[in-house]
Amino acid sequence: MNTDSADTTTAVTSTGTKRDVLIIGAGGVAQVVAHKCAMNNDILGEIHIASRTKEKCDAIAASVVEKGSFKQAGILHTYAVDAMDSDAVAKLIRDTGVQIVINVGTAFINMTVLEACIETGVAYIDTAIHENPLKICENPPWYANYEWKRKQRCADNNVTAILGVGFDPGVVNAYAKIGYDMMDKDSVTDIDIIDINAGNHGKYFATNFDPEINFREFTGQVYSWQDSQWQANKMFEVKRTDDLPVVGSQHSYLSGHDEVHSLSANLDVPNIRFWMGFGEHYMNVFSVLQNLGLLSEQPVTTAEGQEVVPLKVVKAVLPDPSSLAPNYTGKTCIGDKVQGKIDGKDSEVFIYNISDHKDAYEEVGSQGISYTAGVPPVAAAMLIATGEWDVGHMANVEELDPKPFINLLNKIGLPTRIKDSDGDRALAFDI
């Protein structure tokens, strides 16, 4: 679908010409990614978007044009592709000539898209750990079950693959590394990642991203890294309360999450936990659905002999997360509390971002959760294009220099702040 006049001018970056991008997926996060790529197409060049349903890509392309998001004149090219078919993705990569793939489709397609990138030698970015549709909460560390098995092949093929570079995982990994580096050597005892959505979408019940992926996070074991080993708990079993900037006093619950599985391997910290905020209503509805077996990923047979997956049925009847955006109000607060010693004194820093649902909708037509997940992979793509993160191997975010990443996020929509003994202030770096 051609939605604007093409621009054939080549912009020069630190490594030469700009890099063309293929976005895989057409949900709320993909919409943010498309807008932000367009806003930075002097660096990212031609933009292509593909999903199973081309019409969804066409709608995103129309939105980009409607809001005038292109920095330079350009076209958002759209395609249909089965992202579970690695050969089909590889063919699309070759046909479009892109150099960077941003995978913001379901986590079920990570391995097929990554395989296509390794085969074609292009950079790969995703925002979450790969999931097997038939398995929930596999043995930790989760990255070792799939992505890390491809590390050597990425290195052998000089393929840059940046894993989990949404907000959480992603930005919070960079926050963890920044807090870790602020502390005295070997003194960090705790990293607590806190994710609070203090917004209101106005629906009786809905999830902020793919319901199938959302529920799968909470129906199995809750794995955390405590006393330098894995600990298992039940969902909603462990609770904490924090007085946070802007959103105030908030309850959150120990949850299993992607970033814990790489941070525990890459940072020498005995306690790394992820906490997510939930309202009483969400918890009650979730508990009813789970107790009735409606969140199961395993197929069942109805009295009429039809085989269905309960979780997919629930997903089908819930609101599409992208439909929540127009009426969403309130703010998110996501950040890392890092505890250790600074100059020999016990210290705690809170590194965080505040985002507004209404502001996100007005800018790119998506709600705040999609916005916080969609801006970081675009920043990562820009850093690959300029060479700073084009490392030629597989890496999690905490293994990369966080400073240019944070500085770039500050510029393109996700400003970082830090609260410590010196007060609460914006965080940026002199590089």
N, C-alpha and C positions, 0 to 999 in steps of 0.2 A: 504494500500500500504506500504510494507516494503521497506525502502530506505537505511537502514544502519544496521549494526549489533546491536543487543540489548545490553544494559548495565544494569545489575541487581544489581550493587553496590548501597548501600544506603548511602547517604550523611547525616551527622548530622547537624542540625541547632539548634538555641537556644531553640526550642520547641520539638525537637526530630527528626523525619524523614522528608525527603523532601516531597513536595506536588505535586502530579500529576495534570496536567492542561488539560482542554478541551477548545479549541478555537472554537467559533461559528462564522462563516462567512469565506468568501474566496476572499475578495477584496484586494485592495492595503494596507489597514490598517492591515488586517489579515496576509498578507505576512510579514509585519514588526513585528507583534506580534510573529509569528512563528519563525522567525530568532532570535529575541531577547530572546524568551523562550529557544531556543536551545543553545544560547550563555551562558545561565545561568541555564542549566539543572542540575547543581550540587545542586541547591536549589529547582528548580521547577520539577525535575524528569521527568517522562514519559509525552510526549506531544501528544495530540490528537487534530485533527482538523476536523470539520464537517460543511457542508453546504448543500444546496438543490442539488447542482451539485458536485458529488464526484470528477469529473475530474479536477475541479478547485482546490480542496484540493490536489490532486495528483501533480498538477503543482507546487504548493507552496512547497510541500514536496521535490520534485526534486530540486527546487531552493535552499532549505536549505542544501541539500547534496552537490550540485554543488559548493556552496560557502564555504563549510566546516564550517558551523556555529555551529555545536555541540561542546560544551565545553568538554563534556564527550561522549563516544560512546552512540548512542541512535537511536531510531526509531521515526519518525513522523507518527503516525497512522492516517489514513484518513477514513471518513465515509460520507454517504449521510443521511441527516435528514431534515424533515420538521420542522423548528424551530417555526412555528406557531402552532404546535401540542405539547402542554406542556407534554402530556403523553409520546410522542415519545422522547422528550428531556430527561425526567426523566429516561426512560428506558436506553438511551445511557449513562447517568451519572452512573447508577447502573452497566451496563455492563462493562464500562471502569474502574470503581472504582476511578474516579478522585475526588479530594478534592476542586478544584477551577475551576470555569467556567469564562472565559473571553469572553464576548459577544461583538463582533465587527461586527455584522451583521446590517441589516437595523434597524432603530429605531422603526419600526413597530412590532418587535418581542420581545421587552424588557419584556413585561408583561408575555408572555408565558414562556420565559426562566427563568425569576425571579421566577415564580410559580414552575417551575421544581426544582429550587435550594432550595426553601423553603421546598418543599415536600421531597427532598432527604437529606437535611441538609448540603449542601455544600456551600462554599463561592461564591458570585456573584459579578462580576465587569462589568460595562458598560461604554460607553464613551459619551452618549447623552441621553436626555430626551425621554421617550416613546412618540410615535405619533400615533394617530388614522388616518388611511388612508383617512377617509372621513371628517376630520376636520383640519382646519389650524388656528394657532394662537388662541388657546382657552384662556379662562379667566385666568389671572395670579393670583397666581404663578403657573406655569405649573406643577411643581413637585407635587403639591397638588392634581392634577387631576388624577394621576395614582400611581406613585412610593410611595409617602408618605402615601398613604392609606394602604400600606403593612408594615409599620414600626413596628407595634405591633406584627404582625405575625413573622417577622424576629427576634425580641427580644424574643418572646415566644419559638422559635425554635433554639435560639442561632446561628442564621445564620448571618454571616458578609456579608453585601451588600454595596459595595462602588459605589456610583452613579457618573456618569459623570466624569470619570477620564481619559479623553484624554488630549489634551493640553488646548483647550477652548471649553467646560468646562474641568476643571481638574487642570492642572498646574497653570493656571491663578487664580484659587480659592486659591491655596496654596500661590501664590504671594500676593494675596489680604490679606490673613491672616498674612503673614510676615510683609507687609507694615503697616497693622493695628496695630500689636503688637509693631512696632518700634515707633509709635506715642504716645504722651501723652494720658492718659486715657480720653475717650469721646471727643477727639479733631478731629478725622478724619471727614472731610466734603465731600470728593469726592474720588471715585475709578473709574478710566476710563481705561477700558480694550481695548487695541489697537491691531488689527490684520492686519498686512501688509504682503502681498505676493508680493515681488519685483522680482519675477521670470518670465520666459517666456517659455511656452510649445510649441510654434511654430505652434499651430493650429489656424484656423480661429476663432473658438469659442468652448470652453469646460469648464467643471466644474472640480474642483480639488477633489471632492468626489461625491458620488451618486447624479446625477442630480436631481432626484425626491426630495430628502431631501434638497439639496442645494436650489432649487427654492422655496420650501415651506417656507423656513426661511424668504423670502423676498417679498412674494406676499400678506401677510396679514398686520395687524397692527404691527408697531414697538413699543414694550413696553420697557420703561426704568423706573428706580426708581429715582424720582426727588422730592425733598422737602418731603421725607418720604411718597410718594404715587406713584401709577402707573400713568405714562403719556403715551399717545398714539400719535404716529406720523406716517407719511407715509414714505415709503422707499425712500432714497435719498433726504429727505426733509432737514435734518440737517447735516452740513459738518464741519469738522475741519481740520487743517493742523498742522503737527508736524515735527520738525527736529529730526530725530531718529538716533540712532547709526547705522553705516554701510550702511543702506539703504537711509539715507538722508531725504530730505523734502518729505513728503507724505501726500496726502489727504485721509481722511477716513470719513465714513458716519455712523450716528447713526443707529444701527440695533438692532432688537430683538434677544436675544440669551439666551441659557440655564442658564449660570452661574448667570445672574442677578436675576433669580428667586429663587435661594437658598441663594446667598449672602445677598439679601435684608432681608431675614428671619433670617439669622444667625449672621450677623454683624450689629452693631448699627451705620449705616452710612446713612445720608440723601440722598446722590446722588451716584447712581451706574449705570454706562452706559457701553455699548459695542459698539465699533466702528470698522468697517471693511473697508479695502481699496478696491476700485474698479477703474479700468481704464475706460476711456470714451467709448471705444469700447464695453466692457462688458455691461455697462449701456445702451448703445444704442440698442444692440441686445436684452437684457433682456426686455427693454421697448416695443420693437416691438412684441416680443413673448407674453408678458402680454396683450398688447392692442388688439391683435388678439384672445385672449382667449385660447392660446395654453399652458398656464401654469395652467389651471384649473384642479383640482383634481376630478371634478364631471364628470360623463360619459355623452357623447353625442352620438347621433345616426346619422350615415352617410346616404347619399341618397340611398345607397344599403341596408339599414336596419341593418348595423353592429354597435354594441355598442362599443365605444372606450373611453378611458380616455385620453384627450389631453396631459396631463403632461407625461403620460407613453409613448406616441408616441414620444414626444420630447426626452425623455430619451433614447428611442430605437435608434434614429438616431444620437445622439451625441457620441463622442468618449468615450470609457470606460476610467474612470479616471486612472486606472492602466496602460493603454497604453501610457500615457503621459510621463512616467518616463524616457525612454531612452534618450530623447532629451531635457529634462527640464534643464534650467540653471537659475542662480540667487539665491537669498537668501530670507528667511522669517525673519521678526522681529515681535515677539508677546510678549506683556508685559503689566504691570499694572502701571499706574501713580496714586500714592496715595498721597493725600494732607491732611495735618493736622498740628499739632504743635509738635515739638521736643524740650524739655526743654523750653517750653513757646514761641518758635519762629516759625513763619509760615514756613513750610517745604514741599518739594515735593520729593518723591523718584520714580524712574522708575526701576522696576524689570523686567528683560526681558531675552529672549533667541534669538540667531541668529542661523538659520539652513541653510544649503546649499543643494539645490536640487541634484546637481551632486554628492556630497559626499554621500547623502542618497542612490542614485541609485547604486553607486559603492559598498556600504557596504551590502545592503539588496535587491536591485533590485526594489525599490519603490521611488517615488518622495517625495519631502520634506514635503508636507502637510500630506501625509500618514505617514511619519516618525514621525513627531511631534505628531500625534494622536496615533500612535501605540506603542511608547516606554513607555509612562506613565502607561498604564494598566499593562504592564509587571513589572514595578517597584512596582506597587500596589500589584500585585500577590506575588512578592518576599517579600514584607513587611508583607503580610498575612502569608506567609510560615514561616517567622522568628518570628512571633508573635507580631510585633510592631503595625500592623494595623489589627490584628485579633480580632476585638472588640465585635463580637457576636451580632451585631445589624446593622441597616441601618444607613449610614452616607454619607453626602456630604463631599467633600475633605476638605473644610475649617473647618470642625468639628474635623479633625484629626491633629496630630502633623505634621507640614509641614517639620520639620528639617530633619528627616531621609529620607523623600521623595526627597527633593532637593539634599541632599548629594548623594543619589543613582542615581538620574538622571544625576548628574555631572559625575558619573563613567560610566554609560552605554549609553551615547550618546547625552544628552540634557543639556549642561552646562548652568547655570544661572549666569547672571551678574546683578549688581545694579549700577545705576547712581544717585548720589545725590550731596550734597554740598562738599563732600569729594572726588569727582571724579567718574570715571567709573572703576569698578573692578569686579573680579570674586566673587561670593557669595557662601560661604560654612559655615557649622556650626560645632562647637565643641560640641559633645554630650557625 
